[in-house]
Amino acid sequence: MRRLANANGPASRRARADDGGAVLFDFGGTLDARGVSWRERIFRLYRDEGIDVTPQRFDPVLYRADDALVGTVPASLSFEDTVRRLVAGVSAGLGVERASITDRVAGCFLAAARTSIDDCRPLLARLSRHYRLGVVSNFYGNLSAVCAETGLDSVFSVVVDSARVGVLKPDPRIFQHALDALGVEASHATFVGDSLSRDMGGALAMAMPHIWLIGEAVSEPRACCPHDPVIRSLEELQGLLL
């Protein structure tokens, strides 16, 4: 495959917008956090509330609540209502009866997510002056509304929501959907995401250069390809792409 490190040499390190270049992002865990998945963040918040739950018990509950939302929510559902519905489903599955705990978990999650989105907005604006930008995410069918609500729609030329196109990452077809919408070849795009299997694996299958955003808990990251860039903050894209 074409490695980002090779394609992005000092003289011609990436294909920019005027050369048909694009940068695609994951949403959850990437734009709304520093490389930490929704699963990890929600689990931590319940633990912070004193809910003594193991990952082995928590994960199936979260995934059932998550599956229950896919394709069943209104396309216009807000980011806040999306998170609150998900957390309510998790609380029900865990047997958490105190509504105050559910409210605090959802509220803390949303506050942190909005801060992360606000923090990355200036970088996205800078990137949008040089590349066509897009989002490719496994979501519930309302990602376009979430991007509009958070102001991200102003910088993204395409928003691909798995529930809308009927394909989940890492299936190459969901990435191809975004590339076709942008009129960009995979070799002229870069994917940025936090999931090694879904984001990096999917981009690899497309022979698309990719950058892995990891959380602070990952002490010794092992990229899917030798020499692939690994970053701990989206701000590091400044040195890689600009």
Secondary structure, DSSP 8 states (H G I E B T S, - for coil): ---HHHHT-SSS-S--GGGT-EEEE-STTTTSSSS--HHHHHHHHHHHTT----HHHHHHHHHHHHHHHTTTS-TT--HHHHHHHHHHHHHHHHT---HHHHHHHHHHHHHHHHHHHHHHHHHHHHHHTTSEEEEEE---S-HHHHHHHTTGGGTEEEEEEHHHHT--TTSHHHHHHHHHHHT--GGGEEEEES-IIIIIHHHHHTT--EEEE--TT-SS---SSTT--EESSGGGHHHHH-
